[in-house]
Amino acid sequence: MQLRTFGRTGWQVSEVGYGMWGMGGWTGSDDQESLRALDRAFALGCNFFDTAWVYGAGKSETLLGEALRAHRGAAAYVATKIPPKNMKWPGTSKYPVHDTFPATHIRDYTEKSLKNLGVDTIDLQQFHVWSDAWSDDDGWQRAVDDLKREKLVRAIGISVNRWEPGNVLRALDTGLIDSVQVVYNIFDQAPEDELLPYCQAHDIAVIARVPFDEGSLTGTLTPASRWPEGDWRNTYFNRENLDATLTRVERLSPLVPDGMDLPELALRFILEHPAISTTIPGMRRPAHVERNLAASDGVRLPPRLHDALRAHRWDRTGSLP
């Protein structure tokens, strides 16, 4: 497992981390299998785990807490997220900051997460949605400063709205934000325009989320793909988006080298960018862990292949979380 420096925190984190949404918020997950997958991740050198209170109303955090106790003493950096008070995704300027992240709410949910995780300090506490309209509010600024001062959290981050990578730059200018979590993958390359250069210049860590575009870049989707009622993927892959996505995956497939599959290529593309501190594929089974962590071997993509992948950029807009 290759390690990278997590911005100005100086932490040495696994460049392939662990995304835990699927353990608490997707259909088809099994708690015991999830715990076996976490065990395997620890064994293979993964040390960065990203969860959130909203992933099953604390369920994902609780599972991680159980794994942390089972691997007490192992290197582990724990990242979680505060949901907006109004529980609206994504964050927009039409919601005033007192409806999303008032100071008391920030503290309350940090304390909930500390209890679920069974830890005294959260390494990285993140805002789960964001609008830069809230950047100048001194309420959230005082709240995160207090959490750090009281050693309840070590660092503060923001999870940026999907397809809005620039909607965080004002918050970063406050100097209070240590990391940014952003959708970045073969299709979603827009963060390279402004956000990634800014983070490099200011030593801010970058967590690349959704490396497989919610599953399309695993190559497993078909025109008949459907999920049980209530599964978020039914919203993301509506008929129009599913058809457009499958067309783009088909165009991408000829670029996959012999001996490599599409998920590995997707991860290696992300790891090519020096601004990326870690990427967090969702993993619910030990086989997922073994496959994804194997991409962290220090081997670079051939420059011509990397350039060819850049041509598959897909600039999208919308209001999905």
C-alpha positions as CSV (number, residue, x, y, z in Angstrom):
1,M,0.0,0.0,0.0
2,Q,1.4,3.4,-1.0
3,L,1.0,6.3,1.4
4,R,0.4,10.0,0.7
5,T,0.6,13.1,2.9
6,F,-2.8,14.3,3.9
7,G,-2.2,18.0,3.3
8,R,-1.0,20.2,6.1
9,T,-2.0,17.7,8.7
10,G,1.1,15.7,7.8
11,W,-0.8,12.4,8.2
12,Q,0.5,9.5,6.1
13,V,-2.7,8.0,4.7
14,S,-3.3,5.0,2.4
15,E,-3.8,6.4,-1.1
16,V,-6.7,4.0,-1.5
17,G,-9.0,4.5,1.5
18,Y,-12.3,3.0,2.4
19,G,-15.7,4.6,1.5
20,M,-18.4,3.3,3.9
21,W,-21.7,4.7,2.5
22,G,-22.7,1.2,1.2
23,M,-22.5,-0.3,4.6
24,G,-25.2,1.9,6.0
25,G,-27.2,3.4,3.2
26,W,-27.4,0.9,0.3
27,T,-29.5,-2.2,-0.1
28,G,-27.8,-5.5,-0.2
29,S,-25.3,-4.9,2.6
30,D,-24.6,-7.5,5.3
31,D,-23.1,-6.4,8.6
32,Q,-21.0,-9.4,9.2
33,E,-19.6,-9.3,5.6
34,S,-18.9,-5.6,6.1
35,L,-16.9,-6.3,9.2
36,R,-14.9,-9.0,7.4
37,A,-14.2,-6.5,4.6
38,L,-13.0,-4.0,7.1
39,D,-10.8,-6.7,8.7
40,R,-9.3,-7.4,5.3
41,A,-8.7,-3.7,4.7
42,F,-6.7,-3.4,7.9
43,A,-4.7,-6.4,7.0
44,L,-3.8,-5.0,3.6
45,G,-2.6,-1.6,4.9
46,C,-5.6,0.6,4.4
47,N,-5.6,3.2,7.1
48,F,-8.1,5.9,6.0
49,F,-11.8,5.2,6.6
50,D,-14.6,7.6,5.5
51,T,-18.1,7.4,7.0
52,A,-20.9,9.7,8.0
53,W,-23.7,9.9,10.5
54,V,-26.3,9.8,7.8
55,Y,-25.1,6.5,6.5
56,G,-27.8,4.5,8.2
57,A,-28.3,7.1,11.0
58,G,-25.1,6.1,12.7
59,K,-25.0,2.5,11.5
60,S,-21.9,2.8,9.3
61,E,-20.1,4.7,12.1
62,T,-21.0,2.0,14.6
63,L,-19.6,-0.7,12.3
64,L,-16.4,1.2,12.0
65,G,-16.2,1.6,15.7
66,E,-16.5,-2.2,16.1
67,A,-13.7,-2.7,13.6
68,L,-11.5,-0.1,15.4
69,R,-11.9,-2.0,18.7
70,A,-11.0,-5.3,17.0
71,H,-7.8,-3.6,15.6
72,R,-6.9,-1.5,18.6
73,G,-3.5,-0.1,18.1
74,A,-3.5,-0.3,14.3
75,A,-2.9,2.8,12.4
76,A,-6.3,4.3,11.4
77,Y,-7.5,7.8,10.4
78,V,-11.2,8.2,10.9
79,A,-13.3,10.7,8.8
80,T,-17.0,11.3,9.3
81,K,-19.5,14.0,8.4
82,I,-22.1,16.2,10.0
83,P,-25.4,16.1,8.2
84,P,-27.1,19.5,7.5
85,K,-29.7,20.3,10.2
86,N,-32.5,20.5,7.6
87,M,-31.4,17.1,6.0
88,K,-31.4,18.6,2.5
89,W,-29.0,17.5,-0.1
90,P,-27.2,19.2,-1.8
91,G,-26.5,22.4,0.1
92,T,-27.7,25.6,-1.7
93,S,-27.7,29.3,-1.0
94,K,-31.5,29.2,-0.6
95,Y,-31.0,27.5,2.8
96,P,-29.7,30.0,5.4
97,V,-26.8,28.7,7.4
98,H,-28.8,28.7,10.6
99,D,-31.0,26.0,8.9
100,T,-28.0,23.9,7.9
101,F,-25.0,24.2,10.3
102,P,-25.7,26.3,13.4
103,A,-23.0,25.9,16.0
104,T,-25.1,23.8,18.4
105,H,-25.9,21.3,15.6
106,I,-22.2,21.0,14.7
107,R,-21.4,20.1,18.3
108,D,-24.3,17.8,18.8
109,Y,-23.6,15.6,15.8
110,T,-19.9,15.6,16.5
111,E,-20.8,14.2,19.9
112,K,-23.1,11.6,18.4
113,S,-20.4,10.5,16.0
114,L,-17.8,10.2,18.8
115,K,-20.2,7.9,20.7
116,N,-21.0,5.8,17.6
117,L,-17.3,5.4,16.8
118,G,-16.2,4.8,20.3
119,V,-13.3,7.3,20.1
120,D,-12.3,10.3,22.1
121,T,-11.2,12.3,19.0
122,I,-12.4,12.3,15.4
123,D,-9.4,12.7,13.1
124,L,-11.4,14.4,10.3
125,Q,-14.9,15.9,10.8
126,Q,-16.5,17.2,7.6
127,F,-19.5,19.2,6.6
128,H,-21.6,16.8,4.5
129,V,-23.0,19.5,2.2
130,W,-21.8,23.0,1.4
131,S,-22.7,26.3,-0.2
132,D,-20.1,29.0,-0.3
133,A,-22.9,31.4,0.7
134,W,-22.3,30.2,4.2
135,S,-18.5,30.9,4.2
136,D,-18.5,34.2,6.2
137,D,-20.7,33.0,9.0
138,D,-18.8,33.2,12.2
139,G,-21.1,30.6,13.9
140,W,-19.7,27.6,12.2
141,Q,-16.2,29.1,12.3
142,R,-16.3,29.4,16.0
143,A,-17.8,25.9,16.4
144,V,-15.0,24.2,14.4
145,D,-12.4,26.2,16.2
146,D,-13.8,25.1,19.5
147,L,-13.9,21.5,18.5
148,K,-10.2,21.6,17.5
149,R,-9.2,23.5,20.7
150,E,-11.1,20.9,22.9
151,K,-9.4,18.1,20.9
152,L,-12.7,16.6,19.9
153,V,-11.6,16.7,16.3
154,R,-8.1,17.0,14.8
155,A,-9.0,18.4,11.4
156,I,-12.0,19.9,9.5
157,G,-13.1,19.2,6.0
158,I,-15.9,19.9,3.5
159,S,-17.6,17.4,1.2
160,V,-18.3,19.4,-1.9
161,N,-21.6,19.2,-3.8
162,R,-21.6,16.9,-6.8
163,W,-20.6,18.6,-10.0
164,E,-19.9,21.9,-8.1
165,P,-16.2,21.7,-7.4
166,G,-15.7,25.4,-7.2
167,N,-18.5,25.9,-4.6
168,V,-16.0,25.7,-1.7
169,L,-13.2,28.1,-2.6
170,R,-14.4,31.0,-0.4
171,A,-14.6,28.6,2.6
172,L,-11.0,27.4,1.9
173,D,-9.9,31.1,2.0
174,T,-10.9,31.2,5.7
175,G,-7.9,29.0,6.5
176,L,-10.1,26.8,8.7
177,I,-10.6,23.9,6.3
178,D,-7.9,21.2,6.1
179,S,-9.4,18.9,3.5
180,V,-11.9,18.8,0.6
181,Q,-13.9,15.8,-0.5
182,V,-14.9,16.0,-4.2
183,V,-16.3,13.8,-6.9
184,Y,-13.4,13.1,-9.2
185,N,-13.1,10.2,-11.7
186,I,-12.5,9.5,-15.4
187,F,-15.8,11.2,-16.3
188,D,-15.8,14.0,-13.6
189,Q,-12.5,15.8,-14.2
190,A,-13.8,19.4,-13.6
191,P,-12.0,19.6,-10.2
192,E,-8.7,19.9,-12.2
193,D,-9.7,23.3,-13.4
194,E,-9.6,25.3,-10.1
195,L,-10.0,23.2,-7.0
196,L,-7.1,20.8,-7.3
197,P,-4.6,23.6,-8.2
198,Y,-5.9,25.7,-5.3
199,C,-5.5,22.8,-2.9
200,Q,-2.0,22.0,-4.0
201,A,-1.0,25.7,-3.6
202,H,-2.5,25.9,-0.1
203,D,-1.5,22.4,1.2
204,I,-5.2,21.3,1.5
205,A,-5.8,17.5,1.4
206,V,-8.1,16.2,-1.3
207,I,-10.3,13.1,-0.9
208,A,-11.6,11.8,-4.3
209,R,-15.0,10.3,-3.8
210,V,-17.2,8.3,-6.3
211,P,-14.2,6.9,-8.1
212,F,-16.5,4.4,-10.0
213,D,-19.3,6.9,-10.8
214,E,-21.7,5.1,-8.4
215,G,-20.9,1.8,-10.3
216,S,-20.8,2.7,-14.0
217,L,-17.0,2.5,-14.0
218,T,-17.1,-1.0,-12.6
219,G,-18.4,-2.1,-16.0
220,T,-21.2,-4.0,-14.4
221,L,-24.3,-1.9,-15.4
222,T,-26.6,-2.9,-18.2
223,P,-29.7,-1.3,-19.7
224,A,-31.7,-3.6,-17.4
225,S,-30.0,-2.5,-14.2
226,R,-32.5,-1.8,-11.4
227,W,-32.3,-1.6,-7.6
228,P,-34.7,-2.3,-4.8
229,E,-37.2,0.5,-4.0
230,G,-35.6,3.2,-1.9
231,D,-32.1,2.5,-3.2
232,W,-30.4,5.9,-4.1
233,R,-29.0,4.4,-7.3
234,N,-32.5,4.4,-8.9
235,T,-32.4,8.2,-8.6
236,Y,-28.9,8.6,-9.9
237,F,-29.3,6.1,-12.8
238,N,-32.6,7.3,-14.1
239,R,-33.4,6.1,-17.6
240,E,-31.9,9.2,-19.3
241,N,-28.7,9.1,-17.2
242,L,-28.3,5.3,-17.4
243,D,-28.5,5.3,-21.2
244,A,-26.1,8.2,-21.6
245,T,-23.7,6.6,-19.1
246,L,-23.6,3.2,-20.7
247,T,-22.8,4.9,-24.1
248,R,-19.8,6.6,-22.5
249,V,-18.7,3.4,-20.8
250,E,-18.8,1.6,-24.1
251,R,-16.6,4.2,-25.7
252,L,-14.2,3.9,-22.8
253,S,-13.9,0.1,-22.8
254,P,-11.4,-0.2,-25.7
255,L,-8.8,1.7,-23.6
256,V,-8.7,-0.9,-20.9
257,P,-5.3,-2.6,-21.2
258,D,-4.8,-6.3,-21.3
259,G,-4.5,-7.7,-17.8
260,M,-6.4,-4.8,-16.3
261,D,-10.2,-4.3,-15.7
262,L,-12.2,-1.1,-15.8
263,P,-12.3,-0.5,-12.0
264,E,-8.6,-0.8,-11.7
265,L,-8.1,1.6,-14.6
266,A,-10.6,4.0,-12.9
267,L,-8.6,4.0,-9.7
268,R,-5.2,4.3,-11.4
269,F,-6.5,7.4,-13.3
270,I,-7.4,9.1,-10.1
271,L,-4.1,8.3,-8.4
272,E,-2.2,9.9,-11.3
273,H,-3.0,13.4,-10.0
274,P,-0.6,14.6,-7.4
275,A,-3.2,16.7,-5.6
276,I,-5.1,13.6,-4.6
277,S,-4.4,12.5,-1.0
278,T,-6.7,9.4,-1.1
279,T,-9.6,8.0,-3.0
280,I,-12.4,6.2,-1.2
281,P,-14.1,3.4,-3.3
282,G,-17.1,1.8,-1.6
283,M,-16.3,-1.7,-0.4
284,R,-18.7,-4.1,1.2
285,R,-17.0,-7.4,0.6
286,P,-13.5,-8.7,1.2
287,A,-13.1,-9.4,-2.6
288,H,-13.9,-5.7,-3.2
289,V,-11.2,-4.7,-0.8
290,E,-8.5,-7.0,-2.3
291,R,-9.3,-5.8,-5.8
292,N,-9.3,-2.1,-5.1
293,L,-6.3,-2.0,-2.7
294,A,-4.3,-3.9,-5.3
295,A,-4.3,-0.7,-7.4
296,S,-2.0,0.9,-4.9
297,D,1.3,-0.4,-6.1
298,G,3.1,2.7,-7.3
299,V,2.8,1.7,-11.0
300,R,2.0,4.7,-13.2
301,L,-0.2,4.6,-16.3
302,P,1.5,5.1,-19.6
303,P,1.3,8.8,-20.5
304,R,-0.5,8.1,-23.8
305,L,-3.1,6.1,-22.0
306,H,-3.6,8.8,-19.4
307,D,-4.0,11.4,-22.1
308,A,-6.5,9.3,-23.9
309,L,-8.6,9.0,-20.7
310,R,-8.6,12.7,-20.3
311,A,-10.6,12.9,-23.5
312,H,-13.5,11.1,-21.7
313,R,-14.2,14.1,-19.5
314,W,-18.0,14.6,-19.0
315,D,-19.1,18.0,-17.6
316,R,-22.5,17.5,-15.9
317,T,-24.8,19.7,-14.0
318,G,-27.7,18.9,-11.6
319,S,-28.7,18.8,-8.0
320,L,-27.9,15.3,-6.9
321,P,-26.1,14.8,-3.6
